[in-house]
Amino acid sequence: MANISEHINMYFADRLTPENAALLLIDHQTGLSLGVETLNPETFRNNVVAIAKVGKLFKLPIILTTSADSGPNGPLMPDITKVFPDVEIIRRKGEINAWDDPQFKKAVEATGRKKLIIAGISTDVCLLFPVLSAISEGYDVYAVFDSSGTWNEIAQQTTMMRLSQAGCKTTNWVSVAAELQNDWRNPTGQALAALFNDHLTFYGHLISNLATPRKA
């Protein structure tokens, strides 16, 4: 029993690093985003752009996918394509679960990463299903709930509970960023401070204080 408990504790304590993680953004489409009610539009957009910039800052492998983007779901949010202008978008024709799309799954496998940071619209479908599939195949998944959204709070909360029960690590974009950074003295420290200042405005003064040189 002690060995099982120790294994579980080590599993949840194993950290994200820029070398072991990939970022998957699923169905952050202009049409779908109109239905997000779990966050106000400005906050949701801020959080989606923030997690995208975190992925870029730490040079994570990036996978972008959309579902039927020529229809009412709409194209990928322009804010994301602005962050990743050179990343090919995997355009699914009908698969609801992105994991069922061979091109998507192949792209995930090609990263060689076993830790997947995932966000999507909607939380209870486009995030939930691929996370469960990835977990079933041995991936360690971090679901970024404040960069994901759905139509009501009940759907958001029940999805969070179901994913937690399945072994997913539920999180938010700031926590992901801090875990990847690990130490402010690492080379990405100043850039992350600027990102926090842009997307976590109340934290800006604290970051500015941290960045101010101190006399020995």
C-alpha positions as CSV (number, residue, x, y, z in Angstrom):
1,M,0.0,0.0,0.0
2,A,2.8,2.4,0.9
3,N,4.5,1.7,-2.5
4,I,1.2,2.5,-4.3
5,S,0.8,5.7,-2.4
6,E,4.4,6.7,-3.1
7,H,3.9,6.1,-6.8
8,I,0.7,8.2,-6.9
9,N,2.4,11.0,-5.1
10,M,5.4,11.0,-7.5
11,Y,3.0,10.9,-10.4
12,F,1.3,14.1,-9.3
13,A,4.6,15.8,-8.3
14,D,6.4,15.2,-11.6
15,R,6.9,18.6,-13.0
16,L,6.3,20.1,-16.4
17,T,9.5,21.3,-18.2
18,P,10.1,22.9,-21.6
19,E,11.7,19.6,-22.6
20,N,8.9,17.1,-21.6
21,A,5.7,18.9,-22.6
22,A,3.7,19.9,-25.8
23,L,0.8,22.3,-26.1
24,L,-2.4,21.3,-27.9
25,L,-5.0,24.0,-28.7
26,I,-8.3,22.4,-29.8
27,D,-11.1,24.1,-31.7
28,H,-10.5,27.7,-30.5
29,Q,-12.7,28.9,-33.4
30,T,-14.4,32.2,-33.8
31,G,-17.9,30.8,-34.1
32,L,-17.5,28.4,-31.1
33,S,-16.0,31.1,-29.0
34,L,-19.3,33.1,-29.2
35,G,-21.0,30.4,-27.1
36,V,-18.5,30.5,-24.3
37,E,-20.4,31.6,-21.1
38,T,-18.1,30.4,-18.4
39,L,-15.8,33.5,-18.8
40,N,-16.5,36.9,-20.2
41,P,-15.3,37.3,-23.8
42,E,-12.4,39.7,-22.9
43,T,-11.1,37.4,-20.1
44,F,-11.4,34.3,-22.2
45,R,-9.6,35.8,-25.1
46,N,-6.9,37.0,-22.8
47,N,-6.4,33.6,-21.3
48,V,-6.3,31.8,-24.7
49,V,-3.7,34.2,-26.0
50,A,-1.7,33.9,-22.8
51,I,-1.4,30.1,-22.9
52,A,-0.5,30.3,-26.6
53,K,2.3,32.8,-25.8
54,V,3.5,30.6,-22.9
55,G,3.8,27.7,-25.4
56,K,5.8,29.9,-27.8
57,L,8.0,31.4,-25.0
58,F,9.1,28.0,-23.8
59,K,9.5,26.6,-27.4
60,L,7.0,23.8,-26.8
61,P,5.8,21.7,-29.8
62,I,2.5,23.2,-30.8
63,I,-0.5,21.4,-32.3
64,L,-3.5,23.4,-33.5
65,T,-6.7,21.8,-34.8
66,T,-10.1,23.0,-35.9
67,S,-13.4,21.2,-36.6
68,A,-15.3,21.9,-39.8
69,D,-13.9,25.4,-39.9
70,S,-15.5,26.3,-43.2
71,G,-18.9,26.2,-41.5
72,P,-20.5,28.0,-38.6
73,N,-17.7,26.9,-36.2
74,G,-15.6,29.4,-38.0
75,P,-11.8,29.6,-38.4
76,L,-9.1,29.4,-35.7
77,M,-9.1,32.6,-33.6
78,P,-6.9,35.2,-35.4
79,D,-5.1,35.9,-32.1
80,I,-3.8,32.3,-32.1
81,T,-2.7,32.4,-35.7
82,K,-0.9,35.6,-35.0
83,V,1.2,33.9,-32.3
84,F,1.8,30.8,-34.5
85,P,1.8,32.0,-38.1
86,D,3.9,29.1,-39.3
87,V,2.2,26.3,-37.5
88,E,0.0,24.1,-39.8
89,I,-3.6,23.8,-38.6
90,I,-5.0,20.3,-38.6
91,R,-8.4,20.8,-40.1
92,R,-10.7,17.9,-39.1
93,K,-13.5,17.1,-41.4
94,G,-15.9,15.4,-39.0
95,E,-14.2,13.8,-36.0
96,I,-15.6,15.2,-32.8
97,N,-12.8,13.8,-30.7
98,A,-9.6,15.2,-32.2
99,W,-7.8,12.0,-31.1
100,D,-9.8,10.1,-33.7
101,D,-8.2,12.1,-36.5
102,P,-5.1,10.2,-37.7
103,Q,-3.2,13.4,-38.6
104,F,-3.8,14.9,-35.2
105,K,-2.7,11.7,-33.3
106,K,0.3,11.3,-35.5
107,A,1.3,14.9,-34.8
108,V,1.1,14.3,-31.1
109,E,3.2,11.2,-31.3
110,A,5.8,13.0,-33.4
111,T,6.5,15.4,-30.6
112,G,8.0,12.6,-28.5
113,R,6.5,14.3,-25.4
114,K,4.5,12.4,-22.8
115,K,3.1,15.5,-21.0
116,L,0.3,17.2,-22.9
117,I,-1.0,20.7,-22.0
118,I,-4.4,20.9,-23.6
119,A,-7.1,23.6,-23.9
120,G,-10.2,23.8,-26.1
121,I,-13.7,24.8,-26.9
122,S,-15.9,23.3,-25.7
123,T,-14.6,22.1,-22.4
124,D,-17.2,19.3,-22.2
125,V,-16.6,17.9,-25.7
126,C,-13.6,19.2,-27.6
127,L,-11.4,19.2,-24.5
128,L,-12.9,16.3,-22.6
129,F,-12.8,13.6,-25.3
130,P,-9.2,13.9,-26.5
131,V,-7.9,14.2,-22.9
132,L,-9.6,11.0,-21.9
133,S,-8.2,9.3,-25.1
134,A,-4.7,10.6,-24.4
135,I,-4.8,9.4,-20.8
136,S,-6.0,5.9,-21.9
137,E,-2.8,5.7,-24.0
138,G,-0.5,6.6,-21.2
139,Y,-0.1,10.4,-21.6
140,D,0.2,12.7,-18.6
141,V,-2.4,15.4,-19.4
142,Y,-2.8,18.9,-18.0
143,A,-6.2,20.5,-18.9
144,V,-6.0,24.3,-18.9
145,F,-9.5,25.3,-17.7
146,D,-9.2,29.0,-17.8
147,S,-8.1,28.8,-21.5
148,S,-11.1,26.5,-22.2
149,G,-14.8,27.3,-22.2
150,T,-18.3,26.0,-22.6
151,W,-21.9,27.0,-22.5
152,N,-22.6,26.9,-18.8
153,E,-20.9,26.5,-15.5
154,I,-22.5,23.1,-14.7
155,A,-20.9,21.7,-17.9
156,Q,-17.5,23.2,-16.9
157,Q,-17.6,21.8,-13.4
158,T,-18.8,18.4,-14.3
159,T,-16.1,18.1,-16.9
160,M,-13.5,19.2,-14.4
161,M,-14.7,16.5,-12.0
162,R,-14.7,13.8,-14.7
163,L,-11.2,14.6,-15.9
164,S,-9.9,14.7,-12.3
165,Q,-11.4,11.3,-11.7
166,A,-9.7,10.0,-14.8
167,G,-6.3,11.2,-13.7
168,C,-6.0,14.5,-15.6
169,K,-4.2,17.4,-13.9
170,T,-6.6,20.3,-14.0
171,T,-4.8,23.7,-14.0
172,N,-4.7,27.2,-15.4
173,W,-2.4,29.2,-17.7
174,V,-0.5,31.0,-14.9
175,S,0.2,27.7,-13.1
176,V,1.5,26.1,-16.3
177,A,3.7,29.1,-17.0
178,A,5.2,29.2,-13.5
179,E,5.8,25.4,-13.5
180,L,7.6,25.6,-16.9
181,Q,9.7,28.6,-15.7
182,N,10.6,26.9,-12.4
183,D,13.2,29.6,-11.4
184,W,13.0,33.3,-12.3
185,R,16.8,33.2,-12.9
186,N,16.3,31.0,-15.9
187,P,16.8,32.7,-19.3
188,T,13.0,33.1,-20.0
189,G,12.4,34.9,-16.7
190,Q,12.2,38.5,-18.1
191,A,10.1,37.5,-21.0
192,L,7.7,35.6,-18.7
193,A,7.5,38.7,-16.5
194,A,6.5,40.8,-19.5
195,L,3.9,38.2,-20.5
196,F,2.5,38.3,-16.9
197,N,2.4,42.1,-17.1
198,D,0.5,42.0,-20.3
199,H,-2.0,39.3,-19.4
200,L,-2.2,39.4,-15.6
201,T,-2.2,43.1,-15.1
202,F,-2.7,43.2,-11.3
203,Y,0.5,41.2,-11.1
204,G,2.4,43.8,-13.1
205,H,3.6,45.9,-10.2
206,L,5.0,42.8,-8.4
207,I,6.8,41.7,-11.5
208,S,8.3,45.2,-12.0
209,N,9.5,45.1,-8.4
210,L,11.1,41.7,-9.0
211,A,12.8,42.9,-12.2
212,T,14.3,46.0,-10.5
213,P,18.0,45.6,-9.9
214,R,19.0,45.5,-6.3
215,K,22.2,46.8,-4.8
216,A,24.3,44.1,-3.1
